[in-house]
Amino acid sequence: SSEIGKRFGKRTFLITTLEPVSPGTEGAISIEGSLAGLLGSALMTAVMLNLLIISGLNVAFIVLFSGYLATILESYIGALAQNKIEWLSNELVNSIQTSLAAVISIFLYLNFV
């Protein structure tokens, strides 16, 4: 979603303040990038369903929701810390995003399925 937002985002806003910012700014979000994140989460969910990695609509919804929420949280982390903490690289933020998606998924599964 961040790459689509950087390339095709017409209007980008800082996720923490909703102030207009240039595409590519850490923590910037756009409608185009947000839709790409949702589409990416939906695509991965569909692939996992077809490969029988996950089963059932409840689990599919958890995968879709946690993947998309993690992309939003990645933007939030980028806005708050990425340019302020020297060792917080884009790769580390991506790893944190993946970990957040896993934790969110586990929490939702244990509490709602």
C-alpha positions in Angstrom: 0.0 0.0 0.0 2.8 2.4 0.7 4.4 1.9 -2.7 1.1 2.4 -4.5 0.4 5.5 -2.3 3.8 6.9 -3.1 3.4 6.4 -6.9 -0.3 7.0 -7.4 -1.5 8.9 -4.4 -3.1 12.1 -5.5 -3.6 13.6 -2.1 -1.6 12.4 0.9 -2.1 13.2 4.5 -0.1 12.6 7.7 -1.9 9.8 9.6 -1.4 11.5 12.9 -2.6 15.0 12.1 -4.3 14.6 8.7 -2.3 17.6 7.4 -1.5 17.4 3.7 2.1 16.1 3.1 4.1 15.1 0.0 3.8 11.6 -1.2 6.6 9.4 0.3 6.5 11.2 3.6 6.9 8.7 6.5 3.4 8.2 7.9 1.6 9.6 4.9 -1.7 7.9 3.8 -3.8 8.3 0.7 -7.0 6.8 -0.6 -5.1 5.0 -3.4 -2.6 3.5 -1.0 -5.3 2.6 1.6 -7.4 0.8 -1.1 -4.2 -1.0 -2.3 -3.6 -2.2 1.3 -7.2 -3.4 1.5 -6.9 -5.1 -1.9 -3.6 -6.7 -0.9 -5.1 -8.1 2.3 -8.1 -9.4 0.4 -5.8 -11.0 -2.2 -3.6 -12.7 0.5 -6.8 -13.9 2.2 -8.1 -15.4 -1.0 -4.8 -17.1 -1.7 -4.7 -18.6 1.8 -8.3 -19.8 1.5 -7.6 -21.4 -1.9 -4.5 -23.1 -0.6 -6.4 -24.3 2.5 -4.0 -22.6 4.8 -7.0 -21.1 6.5 -10.6 -22.3 6.5 -13.9 -20.6 7.2 -15.2 -17.1 6.8 -14.5 -16.2 10.4 -10.8 -16.9 10.0 -10.7 -15.3 6.6 -12.2 -12.1 8.1 -9.6 -12.1 10.8 -6.8 -12.5 8.3 -8.3 -9.7 6.1 -8.9 -7.3 9.0 -5.5 -7.9 10.8 -3.5 -7.5 7.6 -5.3 -4.2 6.7 -5.1 -2.9 10.3 -1.4 -3.6 10.4 -0.8 -1.5 7.3 -2.5 1.4 9.0 -0.5 0.9 12.1 2.7 0.8 10.0 1.9 4.3 8.7 1.2 5.4 12.3 4.6 4.0 13.5 6.3 5.7 10.5 4.8 9.1 11.4 5.6 8.9 15.0 9.1 7.4 15.1 10.7 6.5 11.8 12.6 9.8 11.2 13.2 10.4 14.9 14.9 7.1 15.8 18.0 6.6 13.7 18.1 2.7 13.8 14.4 2.4 12.9 14.7 1.5 9.3 11.9 0.8 6.8 12.7 -2.9 7.0 12.4 -2.9 10.8 9.0 -1.1 10.5 7.9 -3.7 8.0 8.9 -6.5 10.4 7.0 -4.7 13.2 4.0 -4.5 10.8 4.1 -8.3 10.2 4.4 -9.0 13.9 1.5 -6.7 14.7 -0.6 -8.5 12.1 0.2 -11.9 13.7 -0.5 -10.6 17.3 -3.8 -9.0 16.1 -4.8 -12.3 14.4 -4.0 -14.4 17.4 -6.0 -12.1 19.7 -9.0 -12.0 17.4 -8.9 -15.8 16.9 -8.7 -16.6 20.6 -11.4 -14.1 21.5 -13.9 -14.5 18.7 -13.6 -17.9 17.0 
